[in-house]
Amino acid sequence: EQNYHIVLVLPSPPGKPEHAVMGDDITITWAPPAEGGHRALAKYRLEGWSNGQDWRILGTIATGHYHTNMQFEPKMEIFDFRKRNFNQVRVIAVNEDGESEPSPPSEEIQL
């Protein structure tokens, strides 16, 4: 009888998000994880936080690595950010094995 072990290798956390404010909209950028695990990254999930609340999903962006060898620039534009009432954002990298730990949170976002 043979024993099999499944090893899941999760990506490391992405870099701390930076933001640029343009009116009520912001652009979030971050560095990719130093280690992606043994599988290509499938997507990033952005989460927002406000005082007294839990982290909530702002959006998900596919990396495109499954379909192309093009270089992916990790960024997301969020329109009408002021209406969402978030103070900080963080990023989570996702591969087929699972999710990374969250990135460090961004500096406070002031619009």
LINLIN-V630993 format. One record per residue. SS is DSSP state (H for helix, E for strand, C for the rest). OMEGA is omega as a letter, one per 40 degrees, with the letter a starting at -180 (* if undefined). D_CENTER is the distance of its C-alpha to the mean C-alpha in Angstrom with 1 decimal. Layout:
SS_OMEGA_D_CENTER ; SS_OMEGA_D_CENTER
This chain:
C_i_41.9 ; C_i_38.6 ; C_i_35.6 ; C_i_32.2 ; C_i_29.1 ; C_i_25.6 ; C_i_23.1 ; C_i_19.5 ; C_a_17.3 ; C_i_13.7 ; C_i_11.3 ; C_a_11.3 ; C_i_8.5 ; C_i_6.7 ; C_i_8.9 ; C_a_9.6 ; C_i_8.5 ; E_i_11.7 ; E_i_13.1 ; E_a_16.3 ; E_i_18.3 ; E_a_20.6 ; C_i_22.8 ; C_a_21.0 ; E_i_17.9 ; E_i_15.1 ; E_i_13.0 ; E_i_9.7 ; E_a_9.3 ; C_i_8.0 ; C_i_9.6 ; C_i_8.7 ; C_i_9.6 ; C_i_13.4 ; C_a_14.1 ; C_a_12.8 ; C_a_15.4 ; C_a_18.3 ; C_i_16.5 ; C_i_14.5 ; E_i_10.8 ; E_a_11.0 ; E_i_7.7 ; E_i_4.0 ; E_i_4.1 ; E_i_4.5 ; E_i_7.5 ; E_a_10.6 ; E_i_13.6 ; C_i_17.2 ; C_i_20.2 ; C_a_21.6 ; C_i_18.9 ; C_i_16.3 ; C_i_12.6 ; E_a_12.3 ; E_i_10.0 ; E_a_9.8 ; E_i_8.8 ; E_i_7.6 ; E_i_8.1 ; E_a_10.1 ; C_a_10.5 ; C_a_14.2 ; C_i_15.1 ; C_a_17.2 ; C_a_19.4 ; C_i_19.8 ; C_a_20.0 ; C_i_18.8 ; C_a_16.5 ; C_i_13.1 ; C_a_12.0 ; C_i_8.3 ; E_i_8.8 ; E_i_9.3 ; E_a_12.6 ; E_a_13.3 ; C_a_17.0 ; C_a_19.2 ; H_a_16.7 ; H_a_19.9 ; H_a_20.8 ; H_i_17.6 ; C_i_18.8 ; C_i_15.7 ; C_a_16.1 ; E_i_12.8 ; E_i_9.0 ; E_a_6.3 ; E_i_2.7 ; E_i_3.7 ; E_a_5.2 ; E_i_8.2 ; E_a_11.7 ; C_a_15.0 ; C_a_15.8 ; E_a_13.0 ; E_i_9.8 ; C_i_9.1 ; C_i_9.9 ; C_i_7.5 ; C_i_7.4 ; C_i_10.5 ; C_i_10.6 ; C_i_11.5 ; C_a_15.2 ; C_a_16.8 ; C_i_16.5 ; C_i_20.1 ; C_*_21.2
